[in-house]
Amino acid sequence: MLKKLLLISNMQLLVLFIIGMGLTMSGAFMKLQGSPEASLFLVVGMTFDAVTFILLVIKRFQKNNKSFLDS
């Protein structure tokens, strides 16, 4: 299953990372306003970020002599 996930291009992973960051920031702003859904946004956003970051690191160490955004 990990090999299938590593077939995703780095640009797609970067977009997923940005989506996760947006969810995390939205959750933080909602937390400041006292919204009850804020914790869900924070957990989902940070999970997106963590999984995407781990996949990017694994892909980076598996490839040699290629640019970061090449895939």
N, CA, C and O atoms as CSV, one atom per row, in Angstrom:
chain,resi,resn,atom,element,x,y,z
A,1,MET,N,N,0.822,-1.190,0.000
A,1,MET,CA,C,0.000,0.000,0.000
A,1,MET,C,C,0.865,1.253,0.000
A,1,MET,O,O,0.497,2.258,-0.608
A,2,LEU,N,N,2.011,1.205,0.675
A,2,LEU,CA,C,2.897,2.365,0.712
A,2,LEU,C,C,3.438,2.686,-0.676
A,2,LEU,O,O,3.620,3.855,-1.018
A,3,LYS,N,N,3.695,1.655,-1.474
A,3,LYS,CA,C,4.187,1.898,-2.833
A,3,LYS,C,C,3.148,2.637,-3.667
A,3,LYS,O,O,3.500,3.486,-4.486
A,4,LYS,N,N,1.867,2.320,-3.464
A,4,LYS,CA,C,0.813,3.022,-4.188
A,4,LYS,C,C,0.747,4.485,-3.758
A,4,LYS,O,O,0.543,5.371,-4.588
A,5,LEU,N,N,0.920,4.736,-2.458
A,5,LEU,CA,C,0.898,6.118,-1.971
A,5,LEU,C,C,2.091,6.905,-2.480
A,5,LEU,O,O,1.996,8.115,-2.683
A,6,LEU,N,N,3.219,6.227,-2.690
A,6,LEU,CA,C,4.409,6.925,-3.156
A,6,LEU,C,C,4.353,7.239,-4.644
A,6,LEU,O,O,5.214,7.956,-5.154
A,7,LEU,N,N,3.354,6.715,-5.350
A,7,LEU,CA,C,3.186,7.046,-6.766
A,7,LEU,C,C,2.572,8.431,-6.960
A,7,LEU,O,O,2.570,8.958,-8.072
A,8,ILE,N,N,2.055,9.019,-5.889
A,8,ILE,CA,C,1.506,10.367,-5.954
A,8,ILE,C,C,2.666,11.336,-6.193
A,8,ILE,O,O,3.721,11.216,-5.570
A,9,SER,N,N,2.466,12.282,-7.085
A,9,SER,CA,C,3.544,13.220,-7.390
A,9,SER,C,C,3.776,14.163,-6.203
A,9,SER,O,O,2.895,14.362,-5.366
A,10,ASN,N,N,4.959,14.724,-6.156
A,10,ASN,CA,C,5.304,15.642,-5.067
A,10,ASN,C,C,4.435,16.888,-5.097
A,10,ASN,O,O,4.125,17.451,-4.048
A,11,MET,N,N,4.040,17.324,-6.281
A,11,MET,CA,C,3.191,18.502,-6.388
A,11,MET,C,C,1.814,18.220,-5.776
A,11,MET,O,O,1.241,19.089,-5.119
A,12,GLN,N,N,1.281,17.016,-5.987
A,12,GLN,CA,C,0.002,16.653,-5.390
A,12,GLN,C,C,0.111,16.577,-3.868
A,12,GLN,O,O,-0.799,16.993,-3.152
A,13,LEU,N,N,1.222,16.048,-3.384
A,13,LEU,CA,C,1.434,15.995,-1.943
A,13,LEU,C,C,1.554,17.396,-1.353
A,13,LEU,O,O,1.085,17.655,-0.245
A,14,LEU,N,N,2.178,18.286,-2.093
A,14,LEU,CA,C,2.308,19.660,-1.631
A,14,LEU,C,C,0.937,20.339,-1.545
A,14,LEU,O,O,0.681,21.107,-0.618
A,15,VAL,N,N,0.070,20.060,-2.499
A,15,VAL,CA,C,-1.291,20.611,-2.469
A,15,VAL,C,C,-2.049,20.061,-1.261
A,15,VAL,O,O,-2.764,20.805,-0.589
A,16,LEU,N,N,-1.899,18.764,-0.980
A,16,LEU,CA,C,-2.545,18.181,0.199
A,16,LEU,C,C,-2.013,18.803,1.487
A,16,LEU,O,O,-2.768,19.013,2.437
A,17,PHE,N,N,-0.720,19.096,1.517
A,17,PHE,CA,C,-0.113,19.739,2.681
A,17,PHE,C,C,-0.696,21.134,2.879
A,17,PHE,O,O,-0.969,21.535,4.010
A,18,ILE,N,N,-0.888,21.868,1.800
A,18,ILE,CA,C,-1.463,23.219,1.887
A,18,ILE,C,C,-2.914,23.154,2.357
A,18,ILE,O,O,-3.351,24.005,3.131
A,19,ILE,N,N,-3.667,22.148,1.894
A,19,ILE,CA,C,-5.045,21.972,2.360
A,19,ILE,C,C,-5.057,21.697,3.861
A,19,ILE,O,O,-5.875,22.250,4.596
A,20,GLY,N,N,-4.144,20.838,4.307
A,20,GLY,CA,C,-4.048,20.550,5.735
A,20,GLY,C,C,-3.708,21.788,6.550
A,20,GLY,O,O,-4.247,21.996,7.637
A,21,MET,N,N,-2.807,22.610,6.016
A,21,MET,CA,C,-2.454,23.851,6.712
A,21,MET,C,C,-3.668,24.785,6.793
A,21,MET,O,O,-3.888,25.442,7.811
A,22,GLY,N,N,-4.440,24.834,5.726
A,22,GLY,CA,C,-5.649,25.664,5.740
A,22,GLY,C,C,-6.652,25.187,6.772
A,22,GLY,O,O,-7.256,25.996,7.476
A,23,LEU,N,N,-6.835,23.864,6.867
A,23,LEU,CA,C,-7.746,23.322,7.869
A,23,LEU,C,C,-7.247,23.614,9.284
A,23,LEU,O,O,-8.033,23.937,10.174
A,24,THR,N,N,-5.933,23.496,9.480
A,24,THR,CA,C,-5.359,23.771,10.799
A,24,THR,C,C,-5.529,25.237,11.177
A,24,THR,O,O,-5.889,25.553,12.311
A,25,MET,N,N,-5.273,26.123,10.234
A,25,MET,CA,C,-5.434,27.557,10.517
A,25,MET,C,C,-6.898,27.905,10.766
A,25,MET,O,O,-7.205,28.706,11.649
A,26,SER,N,N,-7.797,27.309,9.995
A,26,SER,CA,C,-9.229,27.549,10.217
A,26,SER,C,C,-9.635,27.063,11.601
A,26,SER,O,O,-10.397,27.732,12.300
A,27,GLY,N,N,-9.126,25.898,11.997
A,27,GLY,CA,C,-9.427,25.370,13.323
A,27,GLY,C,C,-8.910,26.273,14.429
A,27,GLY,O,O,-9.569,26.453,15.453
A,28,ALA,N,N,-7.721,26.842,14.219
A,28,ALA,CA,C,-7.155,27.744,15.230
A,28,ALA,C,C,-8.004,29.010,15.363
A,28,ALA,O,O,-8.266,29.470,16.474
A,29,PHE,N,N,-8.427,29.565,14.241
A,29,PHE,CA,C,-9.276,30.761,14.304
A,29,PHE,C,C,-10.632,30.444,14.935
A,29,PHE,O,O,-11.179,31.241,15.697
A,30,MET,N,N,-11.165,29.262,14.603
A,30,MET,CA,C,-12.445,28.867,15.189
A,30,MET,C,C,-12.299,28.634,16.694
A,30,MET,O,O,-13.218,28.914,17.463
A,31,LYS,N,N,-11.140,28.122,17.108
A,31,LYS,CA,C,-10.883,27.892,18.532
A,31,LYS,C,C,-10.863,29.226,19.288
A,31,LYS,O,O,-11.358,29.320,20.411
A,32,LEU,N,N,-10.294,30.235,18.667
A,32,LEU,CA,C,-10.281,31.564,19.290
A,32,LEU,C,C,-11.684,32.118,19.484
A,32,LEU,O,O,-11.944,32.855,20.434
A,33,GLN,N,N,-12.587,31.758,18.576
A,33,GLN,CA,C,-13.959,32.247,18.662
A,33,GLN,C,C,-14.843,31.356,19.526
A,33,GLN,O,O,-15.994,31.697,19.798
A,34,GLY,N,N,-14.305,30.208,19.958
A,34,GLY,CA,C,-15.057,29.334,20.846
A,34,GLY,C,C,-15.998,28.376,20.139
A,34,GLY,O,O,-16.952,27.894,20.750
A,35,SER,N,N,-15.757,28.094,18.888
A,35,SER,CA,C,-16.604,27.184,18.137
A,35,SER,C,C,-16.371,25.731,18.567
A,35,SER,O,O,-15.225,25.327,18.761
A,36,PRO,N,N,-17.441,24.940,18.718
A,36,PRO,CA,C,-17.261,23.557,19.158
A,36,PRO,C,C,-16.637,22.645,18.092
A,36,PRO,O,O,-16.095,21.592,18.431
A,37,GLU,N,N,-16.703,23.027,16.823
A,37,GLU,CA,C,-16.129,22.206,15.758
A,37,GLU,C,C,-14.643,22.452,15.553
A,37,GLU,O,O,-14.028,21.800,14.710
A,38,ALA,N,N,-14.061,23.356,16.284
A,38,ALA,CA,C,-12.668,23.745,16.075
A,38,ALA,C,C,-11.710,22.590,16.312
A,38,ALA,O,O,-10.739,22.437,15.571
A,39,SER,N,N,-11.958,21.782,17.318
A,39,SER,CA,C,-11.064,20.668,17.621
A,39,SER,C,C,-11.022,19.670,16.467
A,39,SER,O,O,-9.963,19.127,16.152
A,40,LEU,N,N,-12.157,19.431,15.846
A,40,LEU,CA,C,-12.200,18.522,14.699
A,40,LEU,C,C,-11.350,19.055,13.551
A,40,LEU,O,O,-10.591,18.305,12.937
A,41,PHE,N,N,-11.475,20.340,13.261
A,41,PHE,CA,C,-10.674,20.950,12.208
A,41,PHE,C,C,-9.185,20.846,12.514
A,41,PHE,O,O,-8.383,20.550,11.628
A,42,LEU,N,N,-8.816,21.089,13.771
A,42,LEU,CA,C,-7.406,21.009,14.153
A,42,LEU,C,C,-6.865,19.588,13.998
A,42,LEU,O,O,-5.765,19.399,13.478
A,43,VAL,N,N,-7.617,18.604,14.438
A,43,VAL,CA,C,-7.161,17.213,14.359
A,43,VAL,C,C,-7.039,16.760,12.906
A,43,VAL,O,O,-6.039,16.149,12.530
A,44,VAL,N,N,-8.039,17.052,12.096
A,44,VAL,CA,C,-8.002,16.640,10.687
A,44,VAL,C,C,-6.880,17.363,9.945
A,44,VAL,O,O,-6.158,16.742,9.165
A,45,GLY,N,N,-6.728,18.647,10.176
A,45,GLY,CA,C,-5.684,19.414,9.497
A,45,GLY,C,C,-4.297,18.953,9.870
A,45,GLY,O,O,-3.438,18.804,9.001
A,46,MET,N,N,-4.065,18.724,11.148
A,46,MET,CA,C,-2.738,18.285,11.578
A,46,MET,C,C,-2.439,16.862,11.120
A,46,MET,O,O,-1.287,16.532,10.840
A,47,THR,N,N,-3.461,16.022,11.043
A,47,THR,CA,C,-3.268,14.668,10.520
A,47,THR,C,C,-2.888,14.727,9.047
A,47,THR,O,O,-1.975,14.025,8.612
A,48,PHE,N,N,-3.582,15.559,8.279
A,48,PHE,CA,C,-3.225,15.771,6.868
A,48,PHE,C,C,-1.761,16.174,6.748
A,48,PHE,O,O,-1.010,15.610,5.952
A,49,ASP,N,N,-1.368,17.157,7.550
A,49,ASP,CA,C,0.004,17.666,7.493
A,49,ASP,C,C,1.022,16.595,7.852
A,49,ASP,O,O,2.042,16.455,7.177
A,50,ALA,N,N,0.755,15.846,8.902
A,50,ALA,CA,C,1.707,14.837,9.355
A,50,ALA,C,C,1.876,13.722,8.318
A,50,ALA,O,O,3.003,13.338,8.006
A,51,VAL,N,N,0.786,13.209,7.792
A,51,VAL,CA,C,0.857,12.127,6.807
A,51,VAL,C,C,1.542,12.611,5.534
A,51,VAL,O,O,2.390,11.915,4.975
A,52,THR,N,N,1.176,13.797,5.081
A,52,THR,CA,C,1.786,14.340,3.868
A,52,THR,C,C,3.279,14.572,4.058
A,52,THR,O,O,4.074,14.267,3.169
A,53,PHE,N,N,3.661,15.105,5.203
A,53,PHE,CA,C,5.076,15.355,5.473
A,53,PHE,C,C,5.862,14.051,5.512
A,53,PHE,O,O,6.963,13.974,4.966
A,54,ILE,N,N,5.312,13.037,6.145
A,54,ILE,CA,C,5.991,11.741,6.207
A,54,ILE,C,C,6.167,11.155,4.812
A,54,ILE,O,O,7.237,10.638,4.491
A,55,LEU,N,N,5.130,11.228,3.980
A,55,LEU,CA,C,5.241,10.707,2.606
A,55,LEU,C,C,6.265,11.493,1.792
A,55,LEU,O,O,7.012,10.906,1.009
A,56,LEU,N,N,6.310,12.811,1.967
A,56,LEU,CA,C,7.303,13.613,1.257
A,56,LEU,C,C,8.724,13.247,1.677
A,56,LEU,O,O,9.619,13.171,0.835
A,57,VAL,N,N,8.933,13.022,2.958
A,57,VAL,CA,C,10.266,12.656,3.444
A,57,VAL,C,C,10.670,11.288,2.907
A,57,VAL,O,O,11.809,11.102,2.478
A,58,ILE,N,N,9.746,10.332,2.928
A,58,ILE,CA,C,10.054,8.993,2.409
A,58,ILE,C,C,10.398,9.065,0.932
A,58,ILE,O,O,11.372,8.458,0.487
A,59,LYS,N,N,9.594,9.814,0.162
A,59,LYS,CA,C,9.871,9.937,-1.272
A,59,LYS,C,C,11.211,10.620,-1.519
A,59,LYS,O,O,11.943,10.244,-2.434
A,60,ARG,N,N,11.525,11.603,-0.720
A,60,ARG,CA,C,12.778,12.354,-0.908
A,60,ARG,C,C,13.997,11.467,-0.678
A,60,ARG,O,O,14.983,11.560,-1.410
A,61,PHE,N,N,13.933,10.616,0.327
A,61,PHE,CA,C,15.069,9.757,0.611
A,61,PHE,C,C,15.174,8.575,-0.342
A,61,PHE,O,O,16.243,7.976,-0.454
A,62,GLN,N,N,14.096,8.226,-1.028
A,62,GLN,CA,C,14.137,7.115,-1.979
A,62,GLN,C,C,14.680,7.528,-3.339
A,62,GLN,O,O,15.200,6.690,-4.076
A,63,LYS,N,N,14.569,8.792,-3.678
A,63,LYS,CA,C,15.018,9.259,-4.989
A,63,LYS,C,C,16.403,9.896,-4.872
A,63,LYS,O,O,16.724,10.539,-3.872
A,64,ASN,N,N,17.199,9.708,-5.892
A,64,ASN,CA,C,18.545,10.292,-5.908
A,64,ASN,C,C,18.671,11.288,-7.065
A,64,ASN,O,O,18.166,11.053,-8.163
A,65,ASN,N,N,19.350,12.394,-6.798
A,65,ASN,CA,C,19.729,13.386,-7.815
A,65,ASN,C,C,18.537,13.950,-8.585
A,65,ASN,O,O,18.662,14.222,-9.779
A,66,LYS,N,N,17.412,14.130,-7.952
A,66,LYS,CA,C,16.276,14.766,-8.621
A,66,LYS,C,C,15.873,15.990,-7.826
A,66,LYS,O,O,16.122,16.094,-6.625
A,67,SER,N,N,15.246,16.909,-8.531
A,67,SER,CA,C,14.754,18.104,-7.880
A,67,SER,C,C,13.580,17.753,-6.960
A,67,SER,O,O,12.948,16.711,-7.131
A,68,PHE,N,N,13.295,18.609,-5.999
A,68,PHE,CA,C,12.246,18.337,-5.013
A,68,PHE,C,C,10.881,18.196,-5.665
A,68,PHE,O,O,10.112,17.316,-5.277
A,69,LEU,N,N,10.555,19.034,-6.642
A,69,LEU,CA,C,9.224,18.994,-7.242
A,69,LEU,C,C,9.134,18.078,-8.455
A,69,LEU,O,O,8.064,17.940,-9.047
A,70,ASP,N,N,10.251,17.448,-8.832
A,70,ASP,CA,C,10.195,16.479,-9.914
A,70,ASP,C,C,9.550,15.212,-9.429
A,70,ASP,O,O,9.699,14.821,-8.272
A,71,SER,N,N,8.822,14.565,-10.336
A,71,SER,CA,C,8.190,13.326,-9.927
A,71,SER,C,C,8.018,12.500,-11.152
A,71,SER,O,O,7.498,11.387,-11.077
